Amino acid sequence: MYKRHRFAPVLIQSLVFIYHRYALSLREVEEMLFIRGIQVSFETIRRWSLKFGPLYKKEITSIQSPATDKWHLDEVCLKIRGKYYWLWRTLDSQAQEIDILLQPCRNAKAAKRFFCKLFAKESKIPRVFIADKLASYKSGLKKLGLRIDHRCHKALNNRLEGSHQHVRKQEKIKRRFRNVINCQKFLSLSLTIRTLFGRVAHKLRSDARRAYKHQALILWYNSALSDENFV
């Protein structure tokens, strides 16, 4: 996978992680490397992100624990090249990112497409899903012939509403996303890494928090980024 790359795989892995984990622009990541005596252009970092990002996402997802039977669903509006798109997201009750989908609308057809993607990935149907009062959710489930306990009280969905801040932060530092496909790929890995490293760490004591983040880092380098996994 890393054939004909003059930089070590661990450097590529670290750069992709830094770019997706923190709200940094490509030029800021380039300057961080320059301070440490490594000269890599921001365009090279962008290409590494597009090439290796989806592969890293696939491997991280394969080692995640199964989703619980209670899902939180919500959508957030993004403006890309003058047009509005809706980023559909799902978290489980343990704040683990399940999946996302960027669509140009949020009607019943879009809801049905998102549900089909979710159920195909998880191979199961949740017992409860918590969302807002958007009528598209019920219509989408009705088209699929499913009857799931839909709870739409506003206070119940705070878990997902708060996690939208990371999306807004990335959108601001990037000065808005410019490509729909690349935006989907970037946010898919970025949100997965965020839940992998910061899902419950804020609830732990300092020593337990360090151990948790150390374990997450081991998973990132040893499992998700092992070159043998991509053969």
C-alpha positions as CSV (number, residue, x, y, z in Angstrom):
1,M,0.0,0.0,0.0
2,Y,2.9,2.4,0.8
3,K,4.9,1.4,-2.3
4,R,6.7,4.3,-4.0
5,H,6.2,6.6,-1.0
6,R,9.5,8.1,0.1
7,F,8.2,8.8,3.6
8,A,7.8,6.2,6.3
9,P,4.3,4.7,6.8
10,V,4.2,5.8,10.4
11,L,4.7,9.4,9.3
12,I,1.8,9.1,6.8
13,Q,-0.4,7.5,9.4
14,S,0.4,10.2,12.0
15,L,-0.3,13.1,9.5
16,V,-3.6,11.6,8.4
17,F,-4.5,11.2,12.1
18,I,-3.6,14.8,13.0
19,Y,-5.4,16.3,10.1
20,H,-8.6,14.4,10.8
21,R,-8.5,14.5,14.6
22,Y,-7.9,18.2,15.2
23,A,-9.3,21.3,13.6
24,L,-6.2,22.2,11.6
25,S,-5.8,23.3,8.0
26,L,-3.5,21.6,5.6
27,R,-1.0,24.5,5.7
28,E,-1.0,24.4,9.5
29,V,-0.1,20.7,9.5
30,E,2.6,21.5,7.0
31,E,4.1,24.1,9.3
32,M,4.0,21.7,12.2
33,L,6.2,19.3,10.3
34,F,8.5,22.1,9.0
35,I,9.2,23.1,12.7
36,R,10.3,19.5,13.3
37,G,12.6,19.6,10.2
38,I,10.3,17.6,7.9
39,Q,9.4,19.1,4.5
40,V,6.1,17.9,3.2
41,S,3.8,20.1,1.1
42,F,0.1,20.6,2.1
43,E,-0.9,19.1,-1.3
44,T,0.9,15.9,-0.4
45,I,-1.0,15.7,2.9
46,R,-4.3,16.2,1.1
47,R,-3.6,13.4,-1.3
48,W,-2.6,11.1,1.5
49,S,-5.9,11.9,3.2
50,L,-7.9,11.1,0.2
51,K,-6.0,7.9,-0.6
52,F,-5.6,6.3,2.8
53,G,-8.5,7.9,4.7
54,P,-11.2,5.5,3.5
55,L,-9.0,2.5,4.1
56,Y,-8.2,3.5,7.6
57,K,-11.9,4.1,8.2
58,K,-12.8,0.6,7.0
59,E,-10.3,-1.0,9.3
60,I,-11.3,1.0,12.4
61,T,-14.9,0.2,11.8
62,S,-14.1,-3.5,11.6
63,I,-12.7,-3.5,15.2
64,Q,-15.4,-1.4,16.8
65,S,-17.8,-3.0,19.2
66,P,-21.3,-3.7,17.9
67,A,-23.8,-0.8,18.1
68,T,-26.3,-0.9,21.0
69,D,-30.1,-1.2,20.4
70,K,-30.7,2.5,21.0
71,W,-29.7,5.0,18.3
72,H,-29.6,8.8,18.1
73,L,-30.3,10.3,14.7
74,D,-30.0,13.9,13.6
75,E,-29.0,16.0,10.6
76,V,-26.9,19.1,10.3
77,C,-26.9,21.6,7.4
78,L,-23.7,22.3,5.4
79,K,-23.2,24.8,2.6
80,I,-21.0,23.5,-0.2
81,R,-20.3,25.6,-3.3
82,G,-23.4,27.7,-2.7
83,K,-25.8,24.7,-2.3
84,Y,-27.2,23.4,1.0
85,Y,-26.6,19.7,1.9
86,W,-27.8,17.7,4.9
87,L,-25.4,15.5,6.8
88,W,-27.3,12.7,8.3
89,R,-25.6,11.1,11.4
90,T,-26.2,8.3,13.8
91,L,-24.8,7.6,17.3
92,D,-25.6,4.7,19.6
93,S,-26.2,5.0,23.3
94,Q,-22.5,4.7,24.0
95,A,-21.7,7.7,21.8
96,Q,-20.1,5.5,19.1
97,E,-20.4,6.9,15.6
98,I,-22.4,4.4,13.5
99,D,-22.5,6.0,10.1
100,I,-23.1,9.3,8.2
101,L,-24.5,10.2,4.8
102,L,-24.4,13.6,3.0
103,Q,-27.6,14.3,0.9
104,P,-29.0,17.3,-0.8
105,C,-32.4,17.1,0.9
106,R,-34.1,15.7,4.0
107,N,-37.4,14.3,2.8
108,A,-38.8,10.8,3.2
109,K,-36.8,9.5,0.2
110,A,-33.6,10.7,1.8
111,A,-34.5,9.2,5.2
112,K,-35.3,5.9,3.5
113,R,-31.9,5.9,1.8
114,F,-30.1,6.6,5.1
115,F,-32.0,3.9,6.9
116,C,-31.1,1.4,4.2
117,K,-27.5,2.3,4.5
118,L,-27.6,2.0,8.3
119,F,-29.4,-1.4,8.4
120,A,-27.1,-2.8,5.7
121,K,-24.0,-1.9,7.6
122,E,-25.2,-3.0,11.1
123,S,-27.2,-6.0,9.9
124,K,-29.8,-5.3,12.6
125,I,-32.7,-3.0,13.5
126,P,-32.5,-1.0,16.7
127,R,-35.1,-1.2,19.4
128,V,-35.4,2.5,19.9
129,F,-34.2,5.5,17.9
130,I,-34.2,9.1,19.2
131,A,-34.5,11.9,16.8
132,D,-36.2,15.3,16.4
133,K,-39.8,15.8,15.2
134,L,-38.9,15.7,11.5
135,A,-41.7,13.8,9.7
136,S,-39.3,12.3,7.2
137,Y,-38.1,9.8,9.8
138,K,-41.6,8.2,10.3
139,S,-42.2,8.4,6.5
140,G,-38.9,6.6,5.8
141,L,-39.6,3.8,8.2
142,K,-43.2,3.5,6.9
143,K,-41.8,3.0,3.3
144,L,-39.6,0.2,4.6
145,G,-42.5,-1.4,6.5
146,L,-40.7,-1.1,9.9
147,R,-42.2,-0.2,13.2
148,I,-39.6,1.1,15.6
149,D,-40.1,3.0,18.8
150,H,-39.5,6.6,17.7
151,R,-38.9,9.0,20.6
152,C,-38.7,12.7,19.6
153,H,-38.6,14.6,22.8
154,K,-36.0,17.3,22.4
155,A,-34.1,16.7,25.6
156,L,-33.4,13.1,24.6
157,N,-31.3,13.9,21.6
158,N,-28.7,16.2,23.3
159,R,-26.0,13.6,22.8
160,L,-26.0,14.1,19.1
161,E,-26.7,17.8,19.1
162,G,-23.6,18.5,21.1
163,S,-21.4,16.4,18.8
164,H,-22.3,18.6,15.8
165,Q,-19.8,21.1,17.3
166,H,-16.9,19.1,15.9
167,V,-18.5,19.3,12.4
168,R,-18.9,23.1,12.7
169,K,-15.4,23.5,13.9
170,Q,-14.0,21.6,11.0
171,E,-16.2,23.5,8.5
172,K,-14.9,26.8,9.9
173,I,-11.2,26.0,9.8
174,K,-11.6,24.6,6.3
175,R,-13.5,27.8,5.2
176,R,-16.4,25.6,4.2
177,F,-16.1,22.3,2.3
178,R,-15.7,22.5,-1.4
179,N,-16.5,19.0,-2.7
180,V,-19.4,16.8,-1.7
181,I,-17.6,13.4,-2.1
182,N,-14.4,14.6,-0.3
183,C,-16.5,16.1,2.5
184,Q,-18.2,12.8,3.0
185,K,-14.9,10.9,3.1
186,F,-13.2,13.5,5.4
187,L,-16.1,13.7,8.0
188,S,-16.6,9.9,8.0
189,L,-13.0,9.3,9.2
190,S,-12.8,12.5,11.3
191,L,-16.0,11.6,13.3
192,T,-14.9,8.0,13.7
193,I,-11.5,9.0,15.2
194,R,-13.2,11.5,17.5
195,T,-15.5,8.9,19.0
196,L,-12.6,6.4,19.2
197,F,-10.4,8.7,21.3
198,G,-12.9,10.9,23.2
199,R,-16.1,8.8,23.6
200,V,-16.0,8.4,27.4
201,A,-12.6,9.9,28.3
202,H,-14.0,13.0,29.9
203,K,-15.9,10.9,32.5
204,L,-12.7,9.2,33.7
205,R,-10.0,10.1,36.3
206,S,-6.7,11.3,34.9
207,D,-4.9,8.0,35.1
208,A,-7.8,6.1,33.6
209,R,-8.1,8.7,30.9
210,R,-4.5,8.4,29.9
211,A,-4.8,4.6,29.8
212,Y,-7.9,4.9,27.7
213,K,-6.3,7.2,25.1
214,H,-3.2,5.0,25.1
215,Q,-5.3,2.0,24.2
216,A,-7.1,4.0,21.5
217,L,-3.7,5.0,20.0
218,I,-2.6,1.3,20.0
219,L,-5.7,0.4,18.1
220,W,-5.1,3.1,15.6
221,Y,-1.5,2.1,14.8
222,N,-1.6,-1.7,15.3
223,S,-5.0,-2.6,14.0
224,A,-6.3,0.1,11.8
225,L,-3.0,0.9,10.2
226,S,-1.4,-2.4,9.8
227,D,-0.1,-2.8,6.2
228,E,-1.1,-6.5,6.2
229,N,-4.7,-5.6,6.6
230,F,-4.9,-4.1,3.1
231,V,-3.3,-6.9,1.2
